[in-house]
Amino acid sequence: MVRTEISLFLRNVPGELATLADLLAGAGVNIDALTIQDASEYVQGLFKARGKSLKRIAPAASYGSMQKDSADYALIRLLVDNTDKAMNLLSREGYVFDIMPVIALEIENSPGTLSRMARTFAEKGININ
């Protein structure tokens, strides 16, 4: 199933994720999936790719500032049950974020399931990011 992933930056300090989760919960937005990583390695690729495949949401100045301070931020990737509502809320609250279509799959939680799924994609020439 194709979903819209929201990628956003949070300061790498205690309480930031809780604030984001509180914000979404208060608006009735459920988080279906979440990943967190240090933005320092990812951020360079994001800036290079944004003109090719990513829709820029924030002003360019925000990205420039984020690039300089990327070690102080974490990249959060979310799938939510109401993407439009979440994006409106994040915009209103001043979060810097991008969106990207992704394929979301539910797979069985047993040994070998991921291997079979990844092998199927590989055989069809599909790269998993």
C-alpha positions as a printed NumPy array, in Angstrom:
array([[  0.   ,   0.   ,   0.   ],
       [  1.323,   3.472,  -0.842],
       [  1.417,   5.821,   2.149],
       [  2.839,   9.278,   2.765],
       [  5.849,   9.367,   5.057],
       [  6.48 ,  12.519,   7.062],
       [ 10.163,  13.179,   7.804],
       [ 10.894,  15.854,  10.352],
       [ 13.712,  17.094,  12.499],
       [ 13.618,  17.284,  16.279],
       [ 16.26 ,  18.688,  18.557],
       [ 18.338,  15.864,  20.038],
       [ 17.309,  16.582,  23.644],
       [ 15.105,  14.792,  26.18 ],
       [ 11.403,  15.544,  25.851],
       [ 11.244,  16.484,  22.156],
       [  9.666,  13.209,  21.062],
       [  7.204,  13.392,  23.94 ],
       [  6.196,  16.902,  22.836],
       [  5.631,  15.72 ,  19.267],
       [  3.668,  12.677,  20.432],
       [  1.545,  14.841,  22.746],
       [  0.83 ,  17.242,  19.892],
       [ -0.331,  14.484,  17.549],
       [ -2.284,  12.649,  20.252],
       [ -4.035,  15.858,  21.276],
       [ -5.276,  16.25 ,  17.705],
       [ -6.396,  12.62 ,  17.518],
       [ -3.651,  11.609,  15.059],
       [ -2.375,   8.059,  15.549],
       [  1.233,   7.134,  14.74 ],
       [  1.212,   3.882,  12.756],
       [  4.998,   3.607,  12.31 ],
       [  8.038,   5.547,  13.527],
       [ 11.798,   5.494,  13.022],
       [ 14.402,   7.734,  14.631],
       [ 17.986,   8.376,  13.536],
       [ 20.701,  10.939,  14.082],
       [ 20.282,  13.552,  11.359],
       [ 24.002,  14.192,  10.887],
       [ 24.53 ,  11.409,   8.323],
       [ 21.141,  11.602,   6.652],
       [ 20.836,  15.34 ,   6.277],
       [ 23.346,  15.699,   3.429],
       [ 21.43 ,  13.264,   1.245],
       [ 18.152,  14.975,   2.058],
       [ 19.408,  18.348,   0.893],
       [ 20.853,  16.913,  -2.313],
       [ 17.658,  14.995,  -3.116],
       [ 15.039,  17.557,  -2.139],
       [ 15.038,  19.264,  -5.54 ],
       [ 14.746,  15.962,  -7.393],
       [ 12.213,  13.93 ,  -5.453],
       [ 11.136,  15.623,  -2.231],
       [  8.54 ,  18.32 ,  -1.847],
       [ 10.103,  21.183,   0.085],
       [  7.79 ,  22.345,   2.846],
       [  9.964,  24.759,   4.795],
       [ 11.782,  27.853,   3.509],
       [ 15.306,  27.329,   2.194],
       [ 16.754,  29.279,   5.143],
       [ 15.395,  26.646,   7.534],
       [ 17.185,  23.893,   5.614],
       [ 20.456,  25.837,   5.539],
       [ 20.324,  26.347,   9.273],
       [ 19.427,  22.706,   9.866],
       [ 22.345,  21.535,   7.735],
       [ 24.843,  23.449,   9.885],
       [ 23.414,  22.093,  13.117],
       [ 22.466,  18.582,  11.981],
       [ 24.397,  16.789,  14.73 ],
       [ 22.094,  18.451,  17.232],
       [ 18.983,  17.001,  15.578],
       [ 17.326,  13.663,  15.055],
       [ 15.42 ,  12.659,  11.95 ],
       [ 11.971,  11.262,  12.74 ],
       [ 10.054,   9.386,  10.044],
       [  6.35 ,   8.868,  10.649],
       [  3.403,   7.138,   9.086],
       [  0.188,   8.458,  10.605],
       [ -3.472,   7.649,  10.142],
       [ -4.369,  11.181,   9.017],
       [ -1.477,  12.683,   7.051],
       [ -3.236,  15.896,   6.025],
       [ -4.248,  16.682,   9.591],
       [ -0.726,  15.929,  10.853],
       [  0.898,  18.104,   8.174],
       [ -1.412,  21.026,   8.941],
       [ -0.662,  20.669,  12.641],
       [  3.105,  20.411,  12.106],
       [  3.077,  23.443,   9.791],
       [  1.092,  25.489,  12.273],
       [  3.535,  24.55 ,  15.059],
       [  6.616,  25.478,  12.986],
       [  8.137,  22.022,  12.462],
       [ 10.529,  21.545,   9.515],
       [  9.42 ,  18.482,   7.552],
       [  9.247,  16.795,   4.155],
       [  6.835,  14.261,   2.747],
       [  7.491,  11.326,   0.448],
       [  5.349,   8.502,  -0.897],
       [  6.457,   5.118,   0.456],
       [  5.296,   1.545,   0.183],
       [  4.108,   0.21 ,   3.528],
       [  3.772,  -3.531,   4.002],
       [  2.608,  -5.625,   6.906],
       [  4.617,  -8.82 ,   7.106],
       [  4.391, -11.822,   9.38 ],
       [  6.613, -11.644,  12.455],
       [  8.524, -14.892,  11.984],
       [ 12.039, -15.934,  10.918],
       [ 12.59 , -15.631,   7.17 ],
       [  9.625, -13.391,   6.35 ],
       [ 11.762, -10.285,   5.868],
       [ 14.25 , -12.323,   3.839],
       [ 11.547, -13.572,   1.453],
       [ 10.037, -10.097,   1.063],
       [ 13.429,  -8.451,   0.455],
       [ 14.407, -11.182,  -2.025],
       [ 11.16 , -10.617,  -3.983],
       [ 11.908,  -6.889,  -4.25 ],
       [ 15.526,  -7.591,  -5.264],
       [ 14.476, -10.009,  -7.999],
       [ 12.203,  -7.312,  -9.433],
       [ 15.023,  -4.729,  -9.315],
       [ 13.419,  -2.669,  -6.539],
       [ 15.777,  -1.072,  -4.025],
       [ 14.668,  -0.731,  -0.403],
       [ 15.791,   2.546,   1.195]])
